[in-house]
């Protein structure tokens, strides 16, 4: 049969092409319930990169922000701010180098020139100096041109000497001088106005020059903000320094605060009768509670101190017979409450390196690209570079920078020695102390695991409560006299 007839009887399908067909997938429709959105959730924003708060640019911007808030009246806290620019400071700070047995110190000398501000500071003792400035004990006159009438109680430099002597103004001897009758019987009929000052309490005046002058105003504003934000604590053993006033000139700045007692470092080094003597446990518990309470107040206010060390904790040293002395009916009060009522406690100062977390986005962490030699012993180990080991990236931090430094302070109070470089405890407290309590406090604060982080605020409040309870349980009978004795030896 011919082929054509076969195709007629059995029709063949048309030839297929070799091109592969793409199958189209239909989108499955999901039924939408009323009230529910069908759009996909927005992706979460990446966390902000770590910020280095110790650069010059960061500190300069922070100072500008504080200046803007002060100009707009939006600053927190209240203290007197005197801007006397473009005048120069009415004094000059001279550094005297160490020579032989004499230690290095600074001297504050008056400068009376036409372009200087009014002289209002009567300089007393030199209290110390650091990287940001020097601190002096001064008496500040409220008004450089105030009149001192007859009967006014003053201090004057007899025959323009170095020492100040109390006396009473008898009469005005001219536009720039007064007649003073001294308490020891001497008399001067023409004492220059620059050599007379009203009897007023001494304050601690911190002086900064050049680039550090802008940071001093920001330091005062940050301390005032912490005091305004922190929740009130009745009978607190650790508080924040209160700035009283600031002055700004074109070449310097000054910050006045209440003059306090010795530092914790002085108490630990010189408070005992013998070298290396440890304080009694009730005194050590008071110091530990004060350190933890003060730093906890900063963190509750959203501020990082970033310079926690024994030199920045000053003791409140009340005078004998002060109004806060305990009465006979208060002998059964807890020791911690009684000590605070008598005026004892610690004050955290020097917010020159502080960081206000409320100026940053939530979740912002901090890091630094440089090692700080003066803070090597207090700096969180994961945040610094250890060249003796394998190189590793610096871990970012938030509260860790302060809580680890608190652990170092507790270690020094309890053992009198430093922890190891990698943050391990070495040494033990005295045998008569509650070693379990001190070990738990030190180990909890000397944390070196970046993943675990710092102890929570609630846990640290429990540490403070346990420390105050231990102080109350010991019931040190003469805690007030013992604290005064250690402060007196430390200040001497």
C-alpha positions in Angstrom: 0.0 0.0 0.0 1.4 3.4 -0.8 2.7 5.6 2.1 0.2 8.3 1.4 -2.8 6.0 1.9 -1.4 4.9 5.3 -1.1 8.5 6.5 -4.7 8.9 5.5 -5.9 5.9 7.4 -3.7 6.7 10.5 -3.1 10.4 10.9 0.2 11.2 12.7 0.6 14.1 15.2 2.5 17.2 14.1 6.3 17.0 14.9 7.3 18.5 18.2 9.9 21.3 18.5 13.0 20.7 20.6 12.6 24.0 22.5 11.6 23.4 26.1 8.6 25.2 27.4 8.9 27.1 30.7 6.1 26.3 33.1 4.5 29.3 34.6 3.9 29.0 38.3 0.8 30.6 39.5 1.0 32.6 42.7 -1.0 31.0 45.4 -3.4 33.4 47.0 -3.7 33.4 50.7 -7.2 34.2 52.0 -7.0 37.4 54.0 -9.1 37.7 57.1 -10.7 41.0 57.9 -8.6 43.3 59.9 -5.2 41.6 59.1 -2.6 43.2 56.9 -1.4 41.3 53.9 1.9 43.2 53.6 5.1 41.5 54.8 6.7 42.9 58.0 9.4 45.5 57.5 13.0 44.2 58.1 14.5 45.1 61.4 16.9 48.0 61.4 20.5 47.0 61.9 22.0 47.9 65.3 24.0 51.2 65.3 27.7 50.8 65.0 29.8 51.2 68.2 30.7 54.8 69.1 34.1 55.9 70.4 33.3 58.4 73.2 36.9 59.3 73.9 37.8 61.0 70.6 38.3 64.8 70.4 35.4 65.1 67.9 33.0 63.3 70.2 34.0 65.4 73.3 33.8 68.6 71.3 30.3 67.8 70.0 29.2 66.8 73.5 30.4 70.1 74.9 28.6 72.0 72.1 25.4 70.1 72.9 25.6 71.0 76.6 26.3 74.7 75.6 23.2 74.8 73.4 21.0 73.3 76.1 22.4 75.8 78.6 21.7 78.7 76.2 18.2 77.5 75.6 17.5 76.9 79.2 16.9 73.2 78.7 19.7 71.9 80.9 19.0 69.6 83.8 19.9 70.6 87.3 20.6 74.0 88.7 24.0 75.7 89.2 25.2 79.2 88.5 27.0 79.6 85.2 29.2 82.8 84.7 30.4 83.5 81.2 33.0 86.3 81.3 34.4 86.0 77.8 36.2 87.7 76.1 38.1 88.4 79.3 40.9 86.3 80.5 41.1 84.4 83.7 42.1 86.5 86.8 44.7 83.9 87.7 47.4 81.7 86.2 48.1 78.1 87.2 51.8 77.2 87.5 53.0 73.6 87.8 55.9 73.0 90.1 57.9 70.0 89.2 58.9 67.3 91.7 62.3 67.9 93.3 63.9 65.6 95.9 61.3 64.6 98.4 58.8 67.4 97.3 56.0 66.1 95.1 54.8 67.7 92.0 52.1 70.3 92.6 50.3 73.3 91.0 50.1 76.8 92.3 47.4 79.3 91.5 48.7 82.9 91.3 46.4 86.0 90.8 46.8 88.0 87.6 45.7 91.6 87.7 45.6 93.0 84.2 43.2 95.2 82.2 41.8 92.4 80.1 41.3 90.0 83.0 38.1 89.3 84.9 37.5 90.5 88.5 39.5 88.8 91.2 37.0 86.8 93.4 39.1 83.7 94.4 41.0 83.6 97.6 43.3 80.6 97.2 43.9 78.2 100.0 45.4 74.7 99.9 46.3 72.8 96.8 44.2 69.6 96.7 45.6 67.8 93.6 45.6 67.7 89.9 45.0 65.3 87.0 45.0 65.2 83.3 42.1 67.6 82.9 43.0 70.3 85.5 44.1 71.2 89.0 42.0 71.5 92.1 42.4 74.1 94.8 40.6 75.0 98.1 39.3 78.6 97.6 36.9 81.1 99.1 34.7 82.6 96.4 33.3 86.2 96.9 29.8 86.5 95.6 30.5 90.0 94.2 34.0 91.4 93.6 32.7 94.9 94.2 30.6 94.2 97.3 31.0 96.7 100.1 32.4 95.5 103.4 30.8 97.7 106.0 31.9 98.1 109.6 31.3 95.0 111.7 31.6 92.6 108.7 33.5 89.4 109.5 36.4 88.9 107.1 39.7 87.2 106.6 42.7 89.3 105.5 46.4 88.8 104.7 48.3 90.7 107.4 50.8 93.0 105.7 50.2 91.2 102.4 51.6 88.0 103.7 50.7 84.4 102.6 48.5 83.5 105.6 44.9 84.6 106.2 43.8 85.8 109.6 40.2 86.3 110.8 39.1 89.8 111.9 36.4 92.4 111.8 36.1 95.5 109.5 36.3 98.7 111.5 35.9 101.3 108.8 36.4 101.9 105.1 39.7 103.5 104.5 39.1 104.4 100.9 37.5 103.1 97.6 39.9 100.2 97.5 40.8 99.4 101.1 39.3 98.8 104.6 40.5 99.0 108.2 40.6 95.5 109.9 40.9 94.6 113.5 42.3 91.1 113.8 41.1 88.6 116.4 44.6 88.2 117.8 44.9 91.9 118.6 46.6 93.3 115.6 45.2 96.2 113.6 45.7 97.5 110.0 44.1 100.7 108.8 44.6 100.2 105.1 44.1 96.7 103.8 43.8 96.4 100.0 40.5 95.0 98.8 42.3 92.1 97.0 43.7 91.0 100.4 40.3 90.9 102.2 37.6 88.3 101.7 34.4 87.6 103.5 34.3 84.7 105.9 32.7 82.0 103.8 33.1 78.2 103.5 35.9 76.9 101.4 35.0 75.2 98.1 37.0 72.9 95.8 37.7 74.8 92.6 38.7 72.7 89.6 40.6 74.8 87.0 41.0 73.7 83.3 42.8 75.5 80.6 43.0 75.4 76.8 41.0 72.5 75.2 39.9 71.1 78.5 38.0 74.3 79.4 35.1 73.3 77.2 34.9 69.8 78.7 34.6 71.4 82.2 31.2 72.9 81.5 30.0 69.7 80.0 31.2 67.8 83.1 29.2 70.1 85.4 26.1 69.7 83.3 26.4 65.9 83.3 26.8 65.7 87.0 23.8 68.0 87.5 21.8 65.8 85.1 22.6 62.6 87.1 21.5 64.3 90.3 18.2 65.3 88.6 17.4 62.0 87.0 18.6 59.4 89.6 15.8 58.1 91.8 16.0 59.3 95.4 17.6 57.0 97.9 17.0 57.7 101.6 20.0 57.4 103.8 22.3 56.7 100.8 25.9 56.0 101.4 26.9 56.8 97.8 25.9 60.1 96.1 26.9 62.3 93.2 28.9 65.5 93.4 26.9 68.7 93.3 28.3 71.4 91.1 27.8 74.9 92.6 29.0 77.3 89.9 31.1 77.5 86.8 33.1 80.3 85.3 34.2 80.6 81.7 36.9 82.9 80.3 38.5 82.9 76.9 41.6 81.0 78.1 40.3 78.9 81.1 37.3 77.6 82.9 36.6 76.8 86.6 34.1 74.5 88.4 33.2 75.0 92.1 31.9 72.1 94.3 31.7 71.5 98.0 35.0 70.7 99.6 35.0 67.1 100.8 37.2 64.8 102.7 40.0 62.4 101.5 39.6 60.0 98.7 39.1 56.3 99.1 42.6 55.8 97.8 44.0 58.0 100.6 42.0 56.1 103.2 43.3 52.7 102.0 46.9 53.9 101.8 47.2 56.2 104.8 44.2 55.6 107.0 45.7 52.8 109.1 48.2 53.2 111.9 50.6 50.9 110.1 51.5 50.5 106.4 49.3 48.0 104.7 46.7 47.8 107.5 43.3 46.8 106.4 40.3 48.8 107.6 37.8 47.2 110.0 35.1 45.3 108.1 32.3 47.7 109.0 34.4 50.6 107.5 35.1 48.4 104.4 31.4 47.6 104.0 30.5 51.3 104.2 33.1 52.0 101.4 31.8 49.1 99.3 28.2 50.1 99.6 29.0 53.7 98.8 31.0 52.8 95.6 28.2 50.5 94.4 25.4 52.9 95.2 27.0 55.9 93.4 27.8 54.0 90.2 24.3 52.5 90.3 22.7 55.9 90.5 24.7 57.0 87.3 23.5 54.0 85.4 19.9 54.4 86.5 20.1 58.0 85.2 21.3 56.8 81.8 24.9 58.0 82.3 28.2 56.1 82.0 31.0 57.5 84.2 33.9 55.8 82.4 36.4 56.8 85.0 35.5 54.8 88.1 38.5 54.5 90.4 39.3 55.1 94.2 40.7 58.5 93.4 37.3 59.8 92.2 35.4 58.8 95.4 35.6 61.3 98.2 34.5 60.8 101.7 32.0 63.1 103.4 33.8 64.1 106.6 31.3 65.7 109.0 32.6 68.0 111.7 32.4 66.9 115.3 29.2 67.8 116.9 27.3 68.3 113.6 23.6 68.4 113.5 23.5 64.9 112.1 25.0 63.3 115.2 23.0 60.5 116.7 20.8 61.0 119.7 20.4 58.6 122.5 17.2 57.3 121.1 18.7 56.5 117.8 21.2 53.9 119.1 19.0 51.0 117.9 18.9 52.4 114.3 20.6 50.3 111.6 24.3 51.1 111.2 24.0 52.0 107.6 21.2 54.5 108.2 22.9 55.8 111.3 26.2 56.4 109.3 24.3 58.3 106.6 22.4 60.4 109.2 25.7 61.4 110.8 26.9 62.6 107.4 29.2 59.8 106.4 29.3 58.4 102.9 31.0 58.6 99.5 30.7 61.2 96.7 31.5 60.3 93.1 33.2 63.1 91.3 35.0 63.9 88.0 32.5 63.3 85.1 35.0 64.6 82.5 34.9 61.3 80.6 31.2 60.6 81.2 28.8 59.6 78.4 25.1 60.5 78.3 23.3 57.5 76.8 20.1 59.5 76.2 21.9 61.3 73.4 22.3 58.1 71.4 19.9 55.6 69.8 18.6 52.7 71.9 21.0 49.8 71.7 24.1 51.9 71.0 27.3 50.3 72.2 30.6 52.0 72.7 34.2 51.1 72.0 37.6 52.7 71.9 40.4 52.4 69.4 43.2 53.4 71.9 44.5 52.0 75.2 44.5 54.4 78.1 47.6 54.0 80.3 46.1 55.7 83.4 43.1 53.4 83.3 44.7 50.1 82.4 44.1 48.5 85.7 40.4 49.6 85.7 39.5 49.0 82.1 37.4 46.0 81.1 39.8 43.4 79.7 37.8 42.5 76.5 37.7 46.2 75.6 41.5 46.7 75.5 44.1 45.2 73.2 46.5 42.8 74.9 49.6 42.6 72.7 51.1 39.8 74.8 48.4 37.4 73.5 47.0 36.6 70.1 45.3 39.7 68.6 41.6 39.9 69.0 39.0 42.5 68.2 38.0 44.9 71.0 34.6 44.0 72.4 32.0 46.8 72.6 30.6 47.7 76.0 27.9 49.7 77.8 27.8 49.2 81.6 30.7 46.8 81.5 33.3 49.7 81.6 32.0 50.8 85.0 30.9 47.6 86.6 34.3 46.0 86.1 36.0 49.1 87.6 33.7 48.8 90.6 34.9 45.2 91.0 38.5 46.4 91.0 37.6 49.0 93.7 36.0 46.2 95.8 39.0 44.0 95.3 41.3 46.8 96.6 39.1 47.4 99.6 38.9 43.7 100.6 42.4 42.5 99.8 44.6 45.6 99.4 45.9 44.1 96.1 45.1 44.4 92.4 43.3 41.6 90.5 45.2 39.9 87.7 45.4 41.6 84.3 42.8 39.3 82.8 40.3 40.1 85.6 40.8 37.2 88.0 40.6 37.5 91.7 43.8 37.0 93.7 44.2 37.2 97.4 41.5 36.8 100.1 39.9 39.1 102.6 40.9 39.0 106.2 40.0 35.8 108.1 37.5 37.6 110.4 35.5 39.0 107.5 32.5 37.4 105.8 34.5 35.9 102.9 31.5 34.4 101.1 29.9 37.9 100.8 33.1 39.6 99.6 33.9 36.8 97.2 30.5 36.9 95.6 30.6 40.7 95.3 34.0 40.8 93.7 33.4 37.8 91.3 30.1 39.2 90.1 31.7 42.6 89.2 35.0 41.2 87.8 33.2 39.8 84.7 35.2 39.2 81.6 32.8 37.3 79.3 31.6 39.6 76.5 28.6 37.4 75.8 27.4 37.3 79.4 27.6 41.1 79.8 27.4 43.1 83.0 25.2 42.2 86.0 21.7 43.6 85.7 20.5 46.7 87.6 18.2 44.5 89.7 21.0 42.2 90.7 23.3 45.1 91.6 20.5 46.6 93.8 20.4 43.2 95.6 24.2 43.5 96.1 23.8 46.9 97.7 21.0 45.6 99.9 23.1 42.6 101.0 26.1 44.9 101.8 24.0 47.2 103.9 22.4 44.2 105.7 25.9 42.9 106.5 26.9 46.3 107.9 23.8 46.3 110.1 24.4 42.7 111.2 27.9 43.5 112.5 26.6 46.4 114.6 30.0 48.1 114.9 29.6 50.0 118.2 31.7 53.0 117.5 31.5 53.3 113.7 31.3 57.1 113.8 34.5 57.5 115.8 36.3 54.8 113.7 35.4 56.5 110.4 36.6 59.9 111.7 39.8 58.4 112.9 40.6 56.8 109.5 39.6 60.0 107.6 41.8 62.1 109.9 44.8 60.0 109.3 44.2 59.8 105.6 43.9 63.6 105.3 47.0 64.2 107.4 
